[in-house]
Amino acid sequence: MAKIILAVDDSASIRQMVAFTLKGAGYEVVEAVDGQDGVSKAKSKAFNLILTDQNMPNMDGLTLIKTLRATPQYRAVPILMLTTESGDAMKAQGKAAGATGWLVKPFDPQKLLEVVKKVIG
């Protein structure tokens, strides 16, 4: 059975690139337009991995991570930040919120696949 990944980003082009890359490797991808949409979709379906941007309207990535980590279903599910933010302070906040890893945009599709394979197989 295919692993299911939730891709949360307010940029349609980034969501499309992520989905195209992951679907090509055999993963199922569900897209969300911001953190609120991500939480709503995460509650309606079980995901093996969540990829989220940081800077989004309605709910940012750190808030999304904290919200999901507070639910039993997502305490141990890997959550990767895929964002333009690359500062150490932001990465530390991400780690404190419960992020499993960090990828900086623009991303290399091959690197994304390597990281995804490493965390969920």
Secondary structure, DSSP 8 states (H G I E B T S, - for coil): ---EEEEE-S-HHHHHHHHHHHHHTT-EEEEESSHHHHHHHHHHS--SEEEE-SS-SSS-HHHHHHHHHTSGGGSSS-EEEEES---HHHHHHHHHHT-SEEEESS--HHHHHHHHHHHH-
